[in-house]
Amino acid sequence: MNHEIFMRRAIELARRAGSDTKSNPQVGAVLVYNGRIIGEGYHMKYGESHAEVNAVASVSKNERHLISKSSIYVSLEPCCFFGKTPACTDLILKEGIKKVYVSYVDKTPEVSGQGLAILRSKGVEVNENILEEEGELLAMPRNVLADENRPYVILKYAESNDGFLSKEGSQIWLTSHFSKVLVHKWRSESDAITVGKNTILVDNPSLDNRLFYGGNPKRIVLDRKNNLGKDYKIFDNSSHTIVLSEGSDQDTEEQNFLETFNWSSILKSLAERKVKTLFVEGGAKLLSAIYESGLWDETRLLISQTNLNEGIRVQKPAAWNEIQRLKVGKDMLIQIRPNR
């Protein structure tokens, strides 16, 4: 049996949730009997049924007797504790499923291998690392939040063909409309989006999701001195905006004060708000500071055919891991991960 086919389907299902799972992971599950899928599901929304529950529930009434004779493919290790919903290990045992295939482990402290250990202790055959690399990438946002107590950080910016981000004090759109739609898709998949104060002063962005379906991410404003006026687009009511500033004042729903205003403390503050995926669209100063900190997980760099000849550059790491290059209309998208 080609186990990768069924795991790929589980991963495909998991991605459908987008950012609706919030701080919970994206997970997909597929029930297979004799080489045929009889049930499938994914974790659709934070606080609601997990993927395994939905996969079992999707099995037709006349095939429910096949569940105990089936194998289940899950993109992430089944949970083994009662949180918002019951433990999925209990469901697997209750349904009498004898074979479990898992792509990657869940780094949540209450799980972290214990789910698999429980299943094995009850006589369930557990097979790990099916499409491990794809499963790891899918689980990475949740695992970073659980393991490192910070959001998964995606840096997105566009450069001219000769390597400039922009010109001092001016708003320049380098890439195509197609790239802009793609960026809005990425926004829809993120819990929160952040920029620095200078980007707001120069560009006055809305940071919403106008060009793609799905909800708007939370908007995070980095305003160290807390003196940005409220007449900018980012302070409209289209989505929730949180301002992060330096100071010791009492936090509110709309504002956090950090005694130490650096990227590490910013990420810790956002983790406390259960932000799992943070999309950064800041300017050169913010991007350079994040690169220097080392606290980032992915860069999506769009290269335009336009030459600026002069301007502002991002101070990038001396070395990084380029994953792929893709043509996006007339632009080039480079996906990059840090060397770790």
VOSENU-140383 format. One record per residue (C-alpha): residue number from 1; x, y, z. Coordinates in steps of 0.001 Angstrom, whole numbers. Layout:
resi, X, Y, Z
NUM, X, Y, Z
...
***
This chain:
resi, X, Y, Z
1, 0, 0, 0
2, 1311, 3464, -870
3, 1105, 5178, 2510
4, 2332, 8512, 1122
5, -795, 8907, -1027
6, -3076, 8791, 2002
7, -807, 10992, 4131
8, -638, 13555, 1346
9, -4429, 13641, 1369
10, -4403, 14194, 5148
11, -1956, 17098, 4746
12, -4038, 18542, 1911
13, -7131, 18443, 4127
14, -5282, 20058, 7026
15, -4357, 23115, 4961
16, -8022, 23887, 4276
17, -8436, 25370, 7738
18, -6123, 28302, 7044
19, -5867, 30478, 10157
20, -9230, 29343, 11576
21, -7510, 26970, 14005
22, -5821, 30002, 15647
23, -3277, 28736, 18190
24, -4230, 25110, 17531
25, -2434, 23150, 14785
26, -3744, 22430, 11314
27, -4401, 18679, 11209
28, -5943, 16331, 8660
29, -6955, 12676, 9043
30, -7938, 9910, 6623
31, -9475, 6503, 7434
32, -8486, 3779, 4984
33, -9955, 293, 4630
34, -8382, -2139, 2192
35, -6751, 649, 157
36, -9919, 2777, -13
37, -10711, 5977, 1877
38, -13918, 5497, 3872
39, -13694, 8682, 5965
40, -11732, 11911, 6148
41, -11738, 15177, 8033
42, -9677, 18051, 9346
43, -9580, 20383, 12328
44, -11759, 23151, 10959
45, -11869, 25738, 13721
46, -10325, 26513, 17098
47, -12269, 24867, 19915
48, -14143, 22508, 17612
49, -13711, 18808, 16809
50, -10268, 17561, 15870
51, -9378, 15913, 12572
52, -9668, 12343, 13875
53, -13157, 13002, 15242
54, -14327, 14490, 11957
55, -12821, 11629, 9938
56, -14647, 9013, 12014
57, -17896, 11012, 11909
58, -17723, 11223, 8105
59, -17918, 7435, 7625
60, -21267, 6431, 6187
61, -23659, 4448, 8386
62, -23402, 1319, 6266
63, -19578, 1322, 6552
64, -19163, 2091, 10217
65, -18449, -1564, 10920
66, -15245, -1136, 8880
67, -13712, 1508, 11178
68, -12141, -1022, 13545
69, -10610, -2801, 10543
70, -9209, 411, 9072
71, -5965, 2353, 9365
72, -5939, 6050, 10193
73, -3480, 8510, 8645
74, -2971, 11698, 10660
75, -727, 14623, 9687
76, 167, 15281, 13348
77, 496, 13062, 16402
78, -2930, 12525, 18015
79, -3487, 14553, 21187
80, -3667, 12668, 24478
81, -5169, 15215, 26870
82, -8564, 16828, 27372
83, -8348, 20474, 26318
84, -11163, 22185, 24448
85, -12139, 18714, 23205
86, -11510, 15106, 24385
87, -8237, 13290, 23654
88, -7998, 11808, 20158
89, -6022, 8836, 21489
90, -9142, 7882, 23456
91, -11224, 8025, 20283
92, -8792, 5816, 18360
93, -8815, 3234, 21145
94, -12596, 3405, 21536
95, -13126, 2803, 17815
96, -10740, -167, 17875
97, -8423, 1219, 15172
98, -5339, -1000, 15119
99, -2969, 928, 12805
100, -2026, 4593, 13019
101, 230, 6398, 10538
102, 1632, 9791, 11579
103, 3615, 12370, 9631
104, 5092, 14437, 12486
105, 5103, 14748, 16268
106, 3195, 17379, 18234
107, 5598, 19471, 20366
108, 2828, 20593, 22711
109, 4211, 19781, 26194
110, 1156, 17681, 27097
111, 1686, 15548, 23972
112, 5277, 15501, 22612
113, 5432, 11771, 21879
114, 3117, 10710, 24685
115, 161, 10269, 22328
116, 2100, 7722, 20302
117, 3393, 6018, 23452
118, -142, 5603, 24807
119, -1333, 4037, 21572
120, 1620, 1628, 21456
121, 1067, 661, 25101
122, -2477, -422, 24141
123, -1308, -2601, 21290
124, -1865, -151, 18419
125, 673, -376, 15582
126, 2117, 3127, 15153
127, 4106, 4124, 12064
128, 5866, 7503, 12139
129, 7535, 9889, 9681
130, 5272, 9354, 6671
131, 6024, 12415, 4478
132, 7926, 13735, 7487
133, 9278, 16889, 5830
134, 5842, 18018, 4632
135, 4314, 17185, 8005
136, 7011, 19125, 9827
137, 6426, 22242, 7720
138, 2673, 21993, 8258
139, 3091, 21596, 12023
140, 5887, 24137, 12389
141, 3757, 27179, 13322
142, 2063, 25310, 16164
143, 5269, 23596, 17234
144, 7225, 26864, 17327
145, 4518, 28409, 19517
146, 4469, 25387, 21834
147, 8216, 24716, 21929
148, 9690, 28236, 21783
149, 6814, 30311, 23198
150, 6741, 32653, 20206
151, 4836, 32957, 16925
152, 6070, 31423, 13696
153, 7534, 34448, 11885
154, 7140, 34952, 8131
155, 8973, 37918, 6586
156, 7561, 39230, 3333
157, 9013, 42049, 1270
158, 9681, 43072, -2306
159, 12934, 44261, -3802
160, 13895, 45861, -7064
161, 15973, 43826, -9495
162, 19063, 45651, -8217
163, 18326, 44882, -4564
164, 16599, 47974, -3140
165, 13510, 47850, -946
166, 12400, 51431, -1581
167, 13576, 55027, -1734
168, 13828, 57145, 1386
169, 10483, 58645, 2431
170, 8535, 57575, -667
171, 5959, 54894, -1383
172, 6902, 52600, -4267
173, 4982, 49546, -5455
174, 7482, 47284, -7196
175, 5612, 44091, -7978
176, 2646, 43117, -10127
177, -1046, 42979, -9238
178, -818, 39191, -9315
179, 1832, 39316, -6578
180, -385, 41668, -4586
181, -3261, 39150, -4706
182, -862, 36439, -3532
183, 236, 38601, -591
184, -3399, 39063, 421
185, -3834, 35285, 296
186, -876, 34989, 2679
187, -2473, 37563, 4962
188, -5655, 35498, 5088
189, -3600, 32520, 6290
190, -1929, 34435, 9145
191, -3128, 35173, 12660
192, -1529, 38600, 12748
193, 353, 41027, 10544
194, 2854, 43610, 11755
195, 4642, 46716, 10538
196, 6745, 49388, 12182
197, 5756, 52982, 12730
198, 7749, 54287, 9749
199, 5825, 52061, 7318
200, 2556, 53516, 8593
201, 3852, 57087, 8290
202, 5083, 56593, 4715
203, 2566, 54092, 3236
204, -532, 54414, 5461
205, -1414, 50757, 4756
206, -4731, 49095, 5579
207, -3108, 45686, 6155
208, -6370, 43953, 5405
209, -7384, 41174, 3032
210, -9250, 42990, 268
211, -8137, 40881, -2672
212, -8694, 37340, -1384
213, -11450, 35508, 441
214, -11135, 34824, 4153
215, -10851, 36966, 7235
216, -8470, 39768, 8096
217, -5516, 39102, 10388
218, -5012, 41057, 13596
219, -2915, 44144, 12927
220, 119, 44719, 15159
221, 1603, 48227, 15252
222, 5139, 48628, 16621
223, 5145, 52166, 18028
224, 7935, 52355, 20591
225, 7198, 55885, 21819
226, 3421, 55491, 21584
227, 2881, 58776, 19782
228, 1347, 57643, 16499
229, -1902, 59443, 15687
230, -5119, 57445, 15324
231, -6127, 58860, 11943
232, -4309, 56198, 9909
233, -6075, 53385, 8041
234, -4691, 50761, 10380
235, -6893, 52166, 13153
236, -10170, 51726, 11286
237, -12625, 49088, 12484
238, -12123, 46542, 9702
239, -10109, 44282, 12028
240, -8553, 44243, 15486
241, -5453, 46429, 15927
242, -2976, 46101, 18806
243, -285, 48706, 19513
244, 2960, 47598, 21158
245, 4932, 50327, 22932
246, 7731, 50709, 25443
247, 6700, 51393, 29016
248, 5226, 49951, 32174
249, 1616, 51122, 31868
250, -1193, 48624, 32283
251, -1999, 46539, 29198
252, -5390, 46714, 27504
253, -7044, 44754, 24716
254, -5781, 47357, 22241
255, -2331, 48042, 23691
256, 620, 46217, 25216
257, 3461, 47953, 27052
258, 6855, 46243, 27054
259, 9538, 47165, 29578
260, 12168, 45940, 27115
261, 11237, 46845, 23564
262, 13043, 44363, 21326
263, 12017, 41646, 18895
264, 12284, 38874, 21496
265, 9959, 40654, 23943
266, 7564, 41566, 21132
267, 7254, 37907, 20149
268, 6765, 36848, 23758
269, 3952, 39387, 24134
270, 2234, 38093, 21000
271, 2611, 34477, 22142
272, 737, 35423, 25314
273, -2079, 36552, 23012
274, -1962, 33111, 21297
275, -681, 34506, 17986
276, 591, 31417, 16160
277, 1616, 32850, 12783
278, 2980, 36388, 12433
279, 3266, 37930, 8968
280, 5799, 40772, 8866
281, 5509, 43438, 6177
282, 7758, 45991, 7812
283, 10341, 48305, 6325
284, 14090, 47861, 6043
285, 14835, 48840, 9648
286, 12410, 46305, 11144
287, 13366, 43519, 8728
288, 17084, 44079, 9347
289, 16556, 43983, 13121
290, 14618, 40719, 12853
291, 17345, 39145, 10729
292, 19940, 40236, 13283
293, 17909, 38662, 16113
294, 17703, 35315, 14319
295, 14070, 34980, 15445
296, 12411, 34294, 12112
297, 11284, 31130, 10344
298, 10579, 31942, 6718
299, 11189, 34709, 4181
300, 9038, 35238, 1095
301, 11034, 37605, -1073
302, 9489, 38983, -4263
303, 11942, 40276, -6853
304, 10692, 42829, -9366
305, 12087, 43446, -12854
306, 12265, 47147, -11972
307, 15623, 48789, -11211
308, 15723, 51649, -8689
309, 19466, 52411, -9035
310, 19553, 53706, -5461
311, 17575, 53473, -2255
312, 17204, 51511, 991
313, 18492, 47960, 1407
314, 17617, 45261, 3930
315, 20591, 43975, 5944
316, 20271, 40257, 5314
317, 21969, 37313, 7010
318, 25371, 36287, 5675
319, 23917, 32878, 4820
320, 20456, 31350, 4590
321, 18735, 28343, 3078
322, 16971, 29033, -212
323, 14125, 26529, -612
324, 12694, 27383, -4008
325, 12230, 29998, -6735
326, 8910, 30448, -8493
327, 7726, 32817, -11198
328, 4766, 34938, -10086
329, 3675, 36759, -13205
330, 6657, 38952, -14106
331, 8078, 38701, -10587
332, 10273, 36070, -8953
333, 9307, 34607, -5565
334, 12157, 33214, -3466
335, 11268, 31163, -400
336, 14000, 31158, 2225
337, 14561, 29612, 5650
338, 17271, 30376, 8198
339, 20336, 28176, 8591
340, 19766, 26334, 11874
***
